[in-house]
Amino acid sequence: MLTLFMDKLATPLGDLLLVADEQGNLRSVEWLEFKERMDRLLGLHYGRQGVELREARDPHGLTRALADYFDGNLGIIDTLPTATGGTEFQRQVWAALRTIPCGETLSYGALAQRLGRPGASRAVGAANGANPISIVVPCHRVIGSAGVLTGYAGGVTRKAWLLRHEGASLRQNQQQLNLI
């Protein structure tokens, strides 16, 4: 049985759940209203050994670190340790996401090319969507090829906020930006 520690953080975008292991690695970061998705992903990744979730206050300082990110210390998420299950391909995609610098975006196709799989943009998109460690493994930095914000499990409004918070230049049409 894998023992994981869960805390909740109030952010400008709503409550965020974070789950850490005993070694101080983030295992999941998810918006409170998507807790069911988080539980499902934890079950998929660690189902064979089982997971016990315990509430904990600021496990290994990770809650404070995420609060610092929302307070403007953007680089702190690059320092946070992560660990996860998933397939080999998913873990490759998630590792590649962490190489996208803060304030920059990349298309699904460009990310697939970085991975040496130029025809795999849909597979990259699926792996991106299955990312269990939102924000820290910055799936929000991946956008559509025409610069359109698509495919963020927390919603496009949050994705736009996170990108603006990080100083990314959003090249969307003004009508879509007005909706966000």
N, CA, C and O atoms as a DFTB+ gen file, in Angstrom:
720 C
 N C O
     1  1       0.847      -1.176       0.000
     2  2       0.000       0.000       0.000
     3  2       0.897       1.246       0.000
     4  3       1.810       1.373       0.816
     5  1       0.616       2.145      -0.923
     6  2       1.354       3.404      -1.030
     7  2       0.622       4.464      -0.204
     8  3      -0.546       4.754      -0.460
     9  1       1.303       5.037       0.779
    10  2       0.715       6.091       1.600
    11  2       1.053       7.438       0.976
    12  3       2.221       7.758       0.757
    13  1       0.015       8.224       0.694
    14  2       0.170       9.554       0.111
    15  2      -0.500      10.571       1.015
    16  3      -1.450      10.255       1.731
    17  1       0.008      11.801       0.974
    18  2      -0.461      12.861       1.853
    19  2      -1.087      13.965       1.013
    20  3      -0.486      14.442       0.050
    21  1      -2.298      14.367       1.383
    22  2      -3.063      15.336       0.606
    23  2      -3.312      16.605       1.407
    24  3      -3.622      16.561       2.597
    25  1      -3.168      17.738       0.725
    26  2      -3.463      19.039       1.310
    27  2      -4.269      19.834       0.296
    28  3      -4.335      19.480      -0.881
    29  1      -4.873      20.900       0.764
    30  2      -5.683      21.763      -0.095
    31  2      -5.131      23.182      -0.020
    32  3      -4.770      23.665       1.053
    33  1      -5.072      23.843      -1.179
    34  2      -4.551      25.198      -1.268
    35  2      -5.578      26.087      -1.953
    36  3      -6.038      25.773      -3.051
    37  1      -5.942      27.196      -1.313
    38  2      -6.816      28.184      -1.945
    39  2      -5.965      29.015      -2.905
    40  3      -4.921      29.541      -2.519
    41  1      -6.415      29.129      -4.155
    42  2      -5.693      29.905      -5.163
    43  2      -6.664      30.911      -5.786
    44  3      -7.867      30.829      -5.539
    45  1      -6.174      31.847      -6.577
    46  2      -7.074      32.777      -7.261
    47  2      -8.017      32.077      -8.246
    48  3      -8.988      32.677      -8.705
    49  1      -7.734      30.819      -8.567
    50  2      -8.532      30.066      -9.532
    51  2      -9.411      29.013      -8.894
    52  3     -10.073      28.250      -9.598
    53  1      -9.430      28.957      -7.582
    54  2     -10.187      27.930      -6.868
    55  2      -9.252      27.060      -6.055
    56  3      -8.031      27.216      -6.097
    57  1      -9.847      26.143      -5.317
    58  2      -9.063      25.270      -4.444
    59  2      -8.336      24.206      -5.255
    60  3      -8.877      23.615      -6.190
    61  1      -7.095      23.989      -4.858
    62  2      -6.217      23.038      -5.524
    63  2      -5.851      21.944      -4.522
    64  3      -5.484      22.235      -3.383
    65  1      -5.952      20.693      -4.949
    66  2      -5.522      19.573      -4.116
    67  2      -4.125      19.166      -4.546
    68  3      -3.825      19.121      -5.739
    69  1      -3.272      18.872      -3.579
    70  2      -1.967      18.338      -3.922
    71  2      -1.728      17.093      -3.094
    72  3      -2.111      17.003      -1.927
    73  1      -1.083      16.138      -3.736
    74  2      -0.813      14.843      -3.119
    75  2       0.682      14.583      -3.231
    76  3       1.267      14.699      -4.308
    77  1       1.290      14.230      -2.108
    78  2       2.733      13.964      -2.060
    79  2       2.981      12.603      -1.427
    80  3       2.159      12.093      -0.666
    81  1       4.123      12.032      -1.756
    82  2       4.508      10.765      -1.132
    83  2       5.391      11.035       0.082
    84  3       5.689      12.186       0.398
    85  1       5.802       9.973       0.753
    86  2       6.607      10.104       1.966
    87  2       7.985      10.697       1.695
    88  3       8.605      11.256       2.599
    89  1       8.472      10.580       0.454
    90  2       9.784      11.108       0.093
    91  2       9.738      12.579      -0.323
    92  3      10.780      13.177      -0.590
    93  1       8.540      13.165      -0.381
    94  2       8.417      14.576      -0.737
    95  2       8.227      14.837      -2.218
    96  3       8.411      15.965      -2.675
    97  1       7.860      13.807      -2.979
    98  2       7.554      13.976      -4.402
    99  2       6.075      14.258      -4.589
   100  3       5.231      13.620      -3.959
   101  1       5.759      15.206      -5.447
   102  2       4.366      15.409      -5.812
   103  2       3.910      14.228      -6.652
   104  3       4.610      13.807      -7.573
   105  1       2.751      13.701      -6.340
   106  2       2.161      12.609      -7.100
   107  2       0.935      13.078      -7.864
   108  3       0.561      12.483      -8.875
   109  1       0.304      14.152      -7.378
   110  2      -0.872      14.689      -8.047
   111  2      -1.088      16.133      -7.623
   112  3      -0.857      16.498      -6.471
   113  1      -1.535      16.946      -8.572
   114  2      -2.011      18.308      -8.302
   115  2      -3.257      18.460      -9.159
   116  3      -3.192      18.343     -10.383
   117  1      -4.388      18.722      -8.521
   118  2      -5.655      18.767      -9.248
   119  2      -6.608      19.759      -8.594
   120  3      -6.553      19.981      -7.385
   121  1      -7.471      20.346      -9.391
   122  2      -8.492      21.269      -8.889
   123  2      -9.522      20.478      -8.092
   124  3      -9.884      19.363      -8.468
   125  1      -9.988      21.052      -7.002
   126  2     -10.892      20.379      -6.077
   127  2     -12.102      19.780      -6.779
   128  3     -12.492      18.653      -6.476
   129  1     -12.702      20.514      -7.710
   130  2     -13.913      19.989      -8.351
   131  2     -13.633      18.806      -9.282
   132  3     -14.560      18.174      -9.788
   133  1     -12.339      18.510      -9.505
   134  2     -11.961      17.360     -10.317
   135  2     -11.309      16.266      -9.465
   136  3     -10.503      15.478      -9.960
   137  1     -11.668      16.230      -8.186
   138  2     -11.107      15.221      -7.280
   139  2     -11.393      13.810      -7.776
   140  3     -10.556      12.918      -7.635
   141  1     -12.560      13.608      -8.350
   142  2     -12.899      12.280      -8.882
   143  2     -11.900      11.864      -9.966
   144  3     -11.481      10.707     -10.016
   145  1     -11.524      12.799     -10.824
   146  2     -10.515      12.527     -11.860
   147  2      -9.179      12.175     -11.203
   148  3      -8.499      11.239     -11.626
   149  1      -8.809      12.929     -10.169
   150  2      -7.563      12.668      -9.452
   151  2      -7.584      11.258      -8.861
   152  3      -6.613      10.513      -8.995
   153  1      -8.684      10.894      -8.211
   154  2      -8.796       9.569      -7.614
   155  2      -8.697       8.484      -8.682
   156  3      -8.073       7.446      -8.462
   157  1      -9.313       8.726      -9.834
   158  2      -9.275       7.763     -10.933
   159  2      -7.847       7.581     -11.444
   160  3      -7.398       6.455     -11.661
   161  1      -7.131       8.706     -11.637
   162  2      -5.749       8.618     -12.117
   163  2      -4.844       7.942     -11.097
   164  3      -3.993       7.132     -11.465
   165  1      -5.017       8.264      -9.827
   166  2      -4.222       7.586      -8.797
   167  2      -4.499       6.087      -8.819
   168  3      -3.581       5.281      -8.669
   169  1      -5.769       5.714      -9.006
   170  2      -6.121       4.299      -9.096
   171  2      -5.494       3.627     -10.302
   172  3      -5.020       2.495     -10.207
   173  1      -5.487       4.319     -11.444
   174  2      -4.859       3.767     -12.645
   175  2      -3.357       3.596     -12.475
   176  3      -2.788       2.587     -12.893
   177  1      -2.727       4.571     -11.870
   178  2      -1.275       4.563     -11.746
   179  2      -0.773       3.627     -10.653
   180  3       0.299       3.037     -10.786
   181  1      -1.533       3.489      -9.582
   182  2      -1.037       2.729      -8.433
   183  2      -2.010       1.657      -7.962
   184  3      -1.888       1.147      -6.848
   185  1      -2.973       1.318      -8.805
   186  2      -4.034       0.392      -8.426
   187  2      -3.565      -0.947      -7.912
   188  3      -4.139      -1.486      -6.965
   189  1      -2.539      -1.489      -8.517
   190  2      -2.062      -2.817      -8.132
   191  2      -1.574      -2.828      -6.678
   192  3      -1.837      -3.776      -5.938
   193  1      -0.861      -1.768      -6.276
   194  2      -0.355      -1.728      -4.905
   195  2      -1.321      -1.045      -3.947
   196  3      -1.209      -1.222      -2.733
   197  1      -2.262      -0.272      -4.466
   198  2      -3.231       0.424      -3.630
   199  2      -2.674       1.723      -3.062
   200  3      -1.466       1.873      -2.884
   201  1      -3.577       2.655      -2.782
   202  2      -3.200       3.975      -2.275
   203  2      -4.016       4.285      -1.027
   204  3      -5.227       4.070      -0.986
   205  1      -3.337       4.788      -0.025
   206  2      -4.005       5.311       1.158
   207  2      -3.732       6.812       1.186
   208  3      -2.582       7.240       1.274
   209  1      -4.803       7.610       1.111
   210  2      -4.669       9.075       1.161
   211  2      -4.907       9.550       2.591
   212  3      -5.930       9.240       3.200
   213  1      -3.949      10.305       3.114
   214  2      -4.088      10.898       4.447
   215  2      -4.012      12.407       4.308
   216  3      -3.192      12.923       3.548
   217  1      -4.851      13.109       5.027
   218  2      -4.757      14.568       5.034
   219  2      -3.511      14.973       5.804
   220  3      -3.176      14.391       6.835
   221  1      -2.832      15.986       5.278
   222  2      -1.611      16.470       5.922
   223  2      -1.486      17.963       5.654
   224  3      -1.900      18.442       4.598
   225  1      -0.936      18.676       6.571
   226  2      -0.716      20.110       6.428
   227  2       0.642      20.346       5.783
   228  3       1.667      19.962       6.346
   229  1       0.663      20.967       4.620
   230  2       1.877      21.369       3.915
   231  2       2.933      20.254       3.855
   232  3       4.047      20.428       4.349
   233  1       2.580      19.108       3.250
   234  2       3.551      18.017       3.213
   235  2       4.845      18.414       2.504
   236  3       4.837      18.832       1.346
   237  1       5.943      18.273       3.221
   238  2       7.291      18.562       2.694
   239  2       7.429      19.986       2.141
   240  3       8.286      20.231       1.293
   241  1       6.602      20.923       2.607
   242  2       6.668      22.307       2.147
   243  2       6.098      22.532       0.753
   244  3       6.252      23.613       0.187
   245  1       5.441      21.521       0.199
   246  2       4.946      21.615      -1.179
   247  2       3.747      22.555      -1.316
   248  3       3.602      23.228      -2.337
   249  1       2.896      22.605      -0.307
   250  2       1.754      23.523      -0.364
   251  2       2.260      24.959      -0.376
   252  3       1.788      25.781      -1.161
   253  1       3.210      25.257       0.486
   254  2       3.791      26.610       0.533
   255  2       4.467      26.950      -0.797
   256  3       4.363      28.081      -1.273
   257  1       5.146      25.995      -1.388
   258  2       5.816      26.235      -2.665
   259  2       4.800      26.565      -3.765
   260  3       5.025      27.475      -4.562
   261  1       3.699      25.839      -3.809
   262  2       2.669      26.142      -4.812
   263  2       2.019      27.498      -4.526
   264  3       1.678      28.229      -5.455
   265  1       1.849      27.833      -3.256
   266  2       1.325      29.161      -2.912
   267  2       2.287      30.238      -3.402
   268  3       1.854      31.280      -3.895
   269  1       3.585      29.994      -3.268
   270  2       4.593      30.943      -3.751
   271  2       4.477      31.141      -5.263
   272  3       4.633      32.260      -5.752
   273  1       4.205      30.072      -6.000
   274  2       4.005      30.184      -7.452
   275  2       2.863      31.163      -7.737
   276  3       3.006      32.060      -8.568
   277  1       1.753      30.992      -7.061
   278  2       0.602      31.871      -7.294
   279  2       0.879      33.291      -6.821
   280  3       0.248      34.236      -7.295
   281  1       1.821      33.453      -5.887
   282  2       2.215      34.783      -5.418
   283  2       3.257      35.445      -6.316
   284  3       3.678      36.570      -6.048
   285  1       3.674      34.761      -7.373
   286  2       4.588      35.368      -8.336
   287  2       5.966      34.751      -8.432
   288  3       6.739      35.130      -9.312
   289  1       6.305      33.814      -7.560
   290  2       7.591      33.122      -7.644
   291  2       7.447      31.977      -8.646
   292  3       7.362      30.809      -8.265
   293  1       7.421      32.328      -9.925
   294  2       7.072      31.381     -10.978
   295  2       8.064      30.235     -11.120
   296  3       7.663      29.110     -11.417
   297  1       9.324      30.492     -10.919
   298  2      10.344      29.471     -11.108
   299  2      10.317      28.359     -10.080
   300  3      10.961      27.327     -10.269
   301  1       9.585      28.549      -8.997
   302  2       9.603      27.542      -7.937
   303  2       9.061      26.206      -8.412
   304  3       9.489      25.161      -7.924
   305  1       8.123      26.219      -9.360
   306  2       7.572      24.927      -9.787
   307  2       8.614      24.066     -10.500
   308  3       8.486      22.843     -10.545
   309  1       9.637      24.701     -11.055
   310  2      10.700      23.936     -11.718
   311  2      11.552      23.165     -10.718
   312  3      12.262      22.235     -11.100
   313  1      11.491      23.534      -9.456
   314  2      12.329      22.900      -8.433
   315  2      11.611      21.783      -7.688
   316  3      12.232      21.053      -6.914
   317  1      10.312      21.644      -7.914
   318  2       9.539      20.680      -7.128
   319  2       9.695      19.270      -7.683
   320  3       9.536      19.057      -8.885
   321  1      10.004      18.309      -6.822
   322  2      10.171      16.930      -7.275
   323  2       8.817      16.274      -7.550
   324  3       7.838      16.514      -6.843
   325  1       8.786      15.451      -8.579
   326  2       7.568      14.737      -8.943
   327  2       7.891      13.260      -9.140
   328  3       9.032      12.885      -9.409
   329  1       6.873      12.447      -9.001
   330  2       6.970      11.019      -9.297
   331  2       5.573      10.566      -9.695
   332  3       4.577      11.018      -9.130
   333  1       5.511       9.678     -10.663
   334  2       4.201       9.213     -11.092
   335  2       4.301       7.863     -11.758
   336  3       5.384       7.379     -12.086
   337  1       3.152       7.276     -11.945
   338  2       3.055       6.041     -12.713
   339  2       2.903       6.409     -14.178
   340  3       3.613       7.278     -14.683
   341  1       1.991       5.758     -14.848
   342  2       1.775       6.024     -16.259
   343  2       2.638       5.139     -17.131
   344  3       3.524       4.434     -16.648
   345  1       2.366       5.187     -18.426
   346  2       3.139       4.398     -19.379
   347  2       4.480       5.080     -19.637
   348  3       4.683       6.234     -19.263
   349  1       5.367       4.371     -20.264
   350  2       6.673       4.945     -20.613
   351  2       6.487       6.181     -21.498
   352  3       7.143       7.202     -21.287
   353  1       5.595       6.087     -22.485
   354  2       5.361       7.226     -23.378
   355  2       4.794       8.416     -22.603
   356  3       5.236       9.547     -22.802
   357  1       3.824       8.173     -21.724
   358  2       3.269       9.263     -20.922
   359  2       4.353       9.927     -20.095
   360  3       4.415      11.156     -20.039
   361  1       5.199       9.156     -19.458
   362  2       6.267       9.735     -18.639
   363  2       7.241      10.537     -19.495
   364  3       7.774      11.546     -19.033
   365  1       7.484      10.110     -20.734
   366  2       8.336      10.883     -21.646
   367  2       7.683      12.223     -21.973
   368  3       8.353      13.256     -21.981
   369  1       6.389      12.208     -22.240
   370  2       5.662      13.455     -22.530
   371  2       5.709      14.365     -21.317
   372  3       5.988      15.557     -21.445
   373  1       5.437      13.813     -20.139
   374  2       5.415      14.631     -18.927
   375  2       6.794      15.212     -18.624
   376  3       6.895      16.347     -18.159
   377  1       7.839      14.458     -18.877
   378  2       9.194      14.986     -18.686
   379  2       9.460      16.114     -19.686
   380  3      10.080      17.118     -19.336
   381  1       8.996      15.954     -20.923
   382  2       9.180      16.996     -21.944
   383  2       8.409      18.263     -21.585
   384  3       8.862      19.369     -21.877
   385  1       7.252      18.107     -20.958
   386  2       6.482      19.287     -20.535
   387  2       7.292      20.147     -19.575
   388  3       7.210      21.375     -19.617
   389  1       8.058      19.521     -18.729
   390  2       8.838      20.265     -17.735
   391  2       9.994      21.033     -18.360
   392  3      10.625      21.853     -17.693
   393  1      10.278      20.775     -19.637
   394  2      11.352      21.511     -20.316
   395  2      10.836      22.760     -21.029
   396  3      11.630      23.550     -21.538
   397  1       9.512      22.948     -21.071
   398  2       8.953      24.154     -21.690
   399  2       9.127      25.296     -20.690
   400  3       8.550      25.248     -19.603
   401  1       9.900      26.308     -21.028
   402  2      10.149      27.386     -20.064
   403  2       8.891      28.165     -19.692
   404  3       7.967      28.318     -20.491
   405  1       8.887      28.638     -18.488
   406  2       7.815      29.498     -18.002
   407  2       7.688      30.699     -18.942
   408  3       8.690      31.305     -19.321
   409  1       6.463      31.035     -19.310
   410  2       6.226      32.165     -20.198
   411  2       6.222      31.790     -21.663
   412  3       5.995      32.643     -22.521
   413  1       6.470      30.529     -21.961
   414  2       6.459      30.065     -23.342
   415  2       5.385      29.003     -23.534
   416  3       4.948      28.361     -22.578
   417  1       4.970      28.828     -24.778
   418  2       4.026      27.783     -25.124
   419  2       4.594      26.972     -26.278
   420  3       5.529      27.394     -26.958
   421  1       4.011      25.807     -26.482
   422  2       4.443      24.903     -27.536
   423  2       3.204      24.180     -28.046
   424  3       2.298      23.885     -27.266
   425  1       3.151      23.894     -29.332
   426  2       2.011      23.156     -29.873
   427  2       2.188      21.662     -29.607
   428  3       3.289      21.190     -29.324
   429  1       1.086      20.937     -29.704
   430  2       1.141      19.489     -29.532
   431  2       2.079      18.874     -30.577
   432  3       2.858      17.974     -30.261
   433  1       2.001      19.359     -31.816
   434  2       2.860      18.857     -32.883
   435  2       4.333      19.117     -32.610
   436  3       5.174      18.246     -32.831
   437  1       4.643      20.310     -32.133
   438  2       6.037      20.647     -31.822
   439  2       6.551      19.788     -30.671
   440  3       7.713      19.381     -30.671
   441  1       5.699      19.512     -29.697
   442  2       6.108      18.651     -28.588
   443  2       6.357      17.230     -29.095
   444  3       7.313      16.578     -28.676
   445  1       5.501      16.755     -29.992
   446  2       5.696      15.425     -30.582
   447  2       7.035      15.373     -31.328
   448  3       7.755      14.378     -31.250
   449  1       7.361      16.448     -32.048
   450  2       8.645      16.503     -32.762
   451  2       9.807      16.456     -31.783
   452  3      10.790      15.756     -32.029
   453  1       9.713      17.185     -30.681
   454  2      10.772      17.168     -29.666
   455  2      11.025      15.759     -29.149
   456  3      12.146      15.401     -28.787
   457  1       9.957      14.972     -29.123
   458  2      10.064      13.605     -28.622
   459  2      10.525      12.630     -29.699
   460  3      10.659      11.433     -29.442
   461  1      10.769      13.142     -30.905
   462  2      11.177      12.283     -32.005
   463  2      10.036      11.482     -32.595
   464  3      10.265      10.456     -33.237
   465  1       8.804      11.937     -32.387
   466  2       7.602      11.256     -32.867
   467  2       6.727      12.258     -33.606
   468  3       5.635      12.580     -33.138
   469  1       7.186      12.760     -34.756
   470  2       6.503      13.866     -35.430
   471  2       5.046      13.609     -35.806
   472  3       4.281      14.563     -35.949
   473  1       4.646      12.372     -35.967
   474  2       3.256      12.093     -36.319
   475  2       2.381      11.787     -35.126
   476  3       1.243      11.349     -35.299
   477  1       2.866      11.999     -33.941
   478  2       2.166      11.557     -32.733
   479  2       1.516      12.691     -31.946
   480  3       1.398      12.599     -30.724
   481  1       1.092      13.757     -32.623
   482  2       0.538      14.888     -31.865
   483  2      -0.729      14.495     -31.101
   484  3      -0.961      15.010     -30.008
   485  1      -1.547      13.605     -31.644
   486  2      -2.746      13.171     -30.904
   487  2      -2.372      12.350     -29.678
   488  3      -2.968      12.509     -28.613
   489  1      -1.390      11.476     -29.828
   490  2      -0.925      10.675     -28.682
   491  2      -0.314      11.581     -27.616
   492  3      -0.493      11.350     -26.420
   493  1       0.408      12.612     -28.053
   494  2       0.961      13.590     -27.116
   495  2      -0.181      14.315     -26.401
   496  3      -0.123      14.542     -25.193
   497  1      -1.215      14.674     -27.160
   498  2      -2.374      15.324     -26.558
   499  2      -3.053      14.444     -25.524
   500  3      -3.461      14.927     -24.468
   501  1      -3.178      13.157     -25.817
   502  2      -3.793      12.227     -24.863
   503  2      -2.947      12.093     -23.606
   504  3      -3.477      12.085     -22.495
   505  1      -1.631      11.986     -23.778
   506  2      -0.740      11.899     -22.612
   507  2      -0.792      13.196     -21.814
   508  3      -0.793      13.177     -20.583
   509  1      -0.836      14.311     -22.513
   510  2      -0.931      15.613     -21.863
   511  2      -2.203      15.671     -21.015
   512  3      -2.178      16.152     -19.882
   513  1      -3.307      15.181     -21.568
   514  2      -4.583      15.188     -20.858
   515  2      -4.624      14.249     -19.665
   516  3      -5.452      14.420     -18.770
   517  1      -3.739      13.256     -19.642
   518  2      -3.688      12.307     -18.531
   519  2      -2.659      12.707     -17.472
   520  3      -2.407      11.952     -16.533
   521  1      -2.071      13.884     -17.623
   522  2      -1.069      14.371     -16.675
   523  2      -1.688      14.516     -15.283
   524  3      -2.635      15.283     -15.111
   525  1      -1.172      13.796     -14.294
   526  2      -1.755      13.891     -12.958
   527  2      -1.221      15.043     -12.108
   528  3      -1.737      15.293     -11.018
   529  1      -0.184      15.754     -12.595
   530  2       0.461      16.773     -11.755
   531  2       0.338      18.130     -12.444
   532  3       1.316      18.694     -12.936
   533  1      -0.877      18.627     -12.463
   534  2      -1.177      19.893     -13.108
   535  2      -0.289      21.013     -12.573
   536  3       0.168      20.957     -11.432
   537  1      -0.052      22.003     -13.377
   538  2       0.728      23.210     -13.083
   539  2       2.227      22.901     -12.974
   540  3       3.026      23.482     -13.709
   541  1       2.618      21.996     -12.070
   542  2       4.038      21.689     -11.874
   543  2       4.601      20.958     -13.096
   544  3       5.716      21.243     -13.533
   545  1       3.841      20.030     -13.638
   546  2       4.140      19.434     -14.940
   547  2       3.238      20.229     -15.886
   548  3       2.072      19.883     -16.072
   549  1       3.781      21.296     -16.483
   550  2       2.967      22.375     -17.053
   551  2       2.268      22.050     -18.379
   552  3       2.629      22.564     -19.437
   553  1       1.265      21.189     -18.284
   554  2       0.484      20.838     -19.467
   555  2      -0.268      22.055     -20.013
   556  3      -0.662      22.066     -21.179
   557  1      -0.468      23.073     -19.181
   558  2      -1.153      24.285     -19.639
   559  2      -0.332      25.055     -20.672
   560  3      -0.869      25.927     -21.355
   561  1       0.951      24.750     -20.794
   562  2       1.819      25.455     -21.752
   563  2       1.726      24.866     -23.168
   564  3       2.373      25.367     -24.088
   565  1       0.938      23.824     -23.342
   566  2       0.761      23.224     -24.666
   567  2      -0.553      23.740     -25.247
   568  3      -1.607      23.664     -24.616
   569  1      -0.459      24.268     -26.467
   570  2      -1.611      24.888     -27.120
   571  2      -1.793      24.306     -28.514
   572  3      -0.943      23.563     -29.004
   573  1      -2.912      24.650     -29.148
   574  2      -3.163      24.211     -30.506
   575  2      -2.197      24.858     -31.485
   576  3      -1.576      25.876     -31.181
   577  1      -2.079      24.259     -32.659
   578  2      -1.094      24.725     -33.642
   579  2      -1.352      26.150     -34.115
   580  3      -0.413      26.837     -34.516
   581  1      -2.592      26.607     -34.078
   582  2      -2.898      27.971     -34.510
   583  2      -2.863      28.955     -33.348
   584  3      -3.336      30.084     -33.478
   585  1      -2.303      28.533     -32.202
   586  2      -2.224      29.398     -31.041
   587  2      -3.490      29.413     -30.207
   588  3      -3.637      30.244     -29.310
   589  1      -4.412      28.493     -30.499
   590  2      -5.689      28.438     -29.788
   591  2      -5.514      27.637     -28.500
   592  3      -4.841      26.606     -28.476
   593  1      -6.129      28.129     -27.443
   594  2      -6.088      27.422     -26.165
   595  2      -7.068      26.260     -26.211
   596  3      -8.273      26.459     -26.366
   597  1      -6.554      25.065     -26.076
   598  2      -7.397      23.873     -26.102
   599  2      -6.933      22.916     -25.024
   600  3      -5.807      23.008     -24.536
   601  1      -7.799      22.008     -24.664
   602  2      -7.442      20.822     -23.915
   603  2      -6.797      20.973     -22.564
   604  3      -5.747      20.374     -22.334
   605  1      -7.363      21.742     -21.656
   606  2      -6.842      21.775     -20.295
   607  2      -7.918      21.218     -19.367
   608  3      -9.047      21.709     -19.357
   609  1      -7.568      20.196     -18.591
   610  2      -8.540      19.517     -17.732
   611  2      -9.195      20.475     -16.740
   612  3     -10.341      20.255     -16.345
   613  1      -8.498      21.526     -16.332
   614  2      -9.053      22.491     -15.396
   615  2      -9.908      23.562     -16.058
   616  3     -10.481      24.415     -15.379
   617  1      -9.994      23.517     -17.387
   618  2     -10.786      24.489     -18.136
   619  2      -9.913      25.535     -18.816
   620  3      -8.842      25.893     -18.326
   621  1     -10.394      26.012     -19.948
   622  2      -9.640      26.976     -20.752
   623  2      -9.450      28.300     -20.018
   624  3      -8.432      28.966     -20.203
   625  1     -10.404      28.685     -19.200
   626  2     -10.266      29.932     -18.439
   627  2      -9.062      29.861     -17.510
   628  3      -8.282      30.810     -17.426
   629  1      -8.910      28.748     -16.817
   630  2      -7.739      28.575     -15.938
   631  2      -6.458      28.524     -16.749
   632  3      -5.447      29.106     -16.357
   633  1      -6.494      27.832     -17.873
   634  2      -5.308      27.741     -18.718
   635  2      -4.852      29.139     -19.137
   636  3      -3.666      29.458     -19.053
   637  1      -5.791      29.971     -19.585
   638  2      -5.454      31.338     -19.999
   639  2      -4.884      32.124     -18.825
   640  3      -3.906      32.853     -18.991
   641  1      -5.477      31.988     -17.642
   642  2      -4.980      32.701     -16.465
   643  2      -3.551      32.276     -16.146
   644  3      -2.688      33.121     -15.912
   645  1      -3.298      30.960     -16.137
   646  2      -1.956      30.459     -15.821
   647  2      -0.931      30.980     -16.824
   648  3       0.166      31.383     -16.436
   649  1      -1.277      30.975     -18.098
   650  2      -0.349      31.463     -19.120
   651  2      -0.096      32.961     -18.963
   652  3       1.040      33.418     -19.095
   653  1      -1.141      33.717     -18.686
   654  2      -0.951      35.164     -18.443
   655  2      -0.098      35.388     -17.201
   656  3       0.790      36.240     -17.193
   657  1      -0.373      34.623     -16.160
   658  2       0.374      34.723     -14.905
   659  2       1.870      34.499     -15.163
   660  3       2.721      35.136     -14.542
   661  1       2.169      33.590     -16.082
   662  2       3.556      33.266     -16.405
   663  2       4.151      34.191     -17.462
   664  3       5.327      34.066     -17.805
   665  1       3.349      35.115     -17.979
   666  2       3.855      36.077     -18.946
   667  2       3.881      35.587     -20.381
   668  3       4.588      36.153     -21.215
   669  1       3.119      34.542     -20.682
   670  2       3.082      34.029     -22.054
   671  2       2.289      34.977     -22.940
   672  3       1.309      35.584     -22.507
   673  1       2.720      35.090     -24.160
   674  2       2.017      35.889     -25.153
   675  2       0.974      35.003     -25.816
   676  3       1.314      34.024     -26.480
   677  1      -0.277      35.343     -25.639
   678  2      -1.362      34.550     -26.214
   679  2      -1.735      35.114     -27.575
   680  3      -2.216      36.242     -27.679
   681  1      -1.510      34.320     -28.618
   682  2      -1.778      34.757     -29.979
   683  2      -3.131      34.252     -30.455
   684  3      -3.238      33.684     -31.542
   685  1      -4.134      34.451     -29.670
   686  2      -5.472      34.025     -30.056
   687  2      -6.201      35.197     -30.687
   688  3      -5.763      36.345     -30.613
   689  1      -7.321      34.876     -31.308
   690  2      -8.114      35.987     -31.807
   691  2      -8.793      36.669     -30.622
   692  3      -9.068      36.035     -29.603
   693  1      -9.054      37.932     -30.762
   694  2      -9.573      38.751     -29.672
   695  2     -10.926      38.231     -29.174
   696  3     -11.232      38.337     -27.986
   697  1     -11.733      37.672     -30.075
   698  2     -13.049      37.180     -29.669
   699  2     -12.894      36.060     -28.651
   700  3     -13.608      36.044     -27.648
   701  1     -11.977      35.121     -28.883
   702  2     -11.783      34.038     -27.926
   703  2     -11.239      34.581     -26.608
   704  3     -11.670      34.136     -25.544
   705  1     -10.318      35.518     -26.647
   706  2      -9.780      36.100     -25.416
   707  2     -10.860      36.804     -24.608
   708  3     -10.838      36.759     -23.378
   709  1     -11.809      37.455     -25.284
   710  2     -12.883      38.138     -24.571
   711  2     -13.784      37.166     -23.830
   712  3     -14.440      37.539     -22.857
   713  1     -13.818      35.914     -24.286
   714  2     -14.641      34.893     -23.613
   715  2     -13.968      34.354     -22.377
   716  3     -14.609      33.733     -21.530
   717  1     -12.667      34.594     -22.273
   718  2     -11.906      34.000     -21.159
   719  2     -11.694      35.006     -20.046
   720  3     -11.075      34.683     -19.032
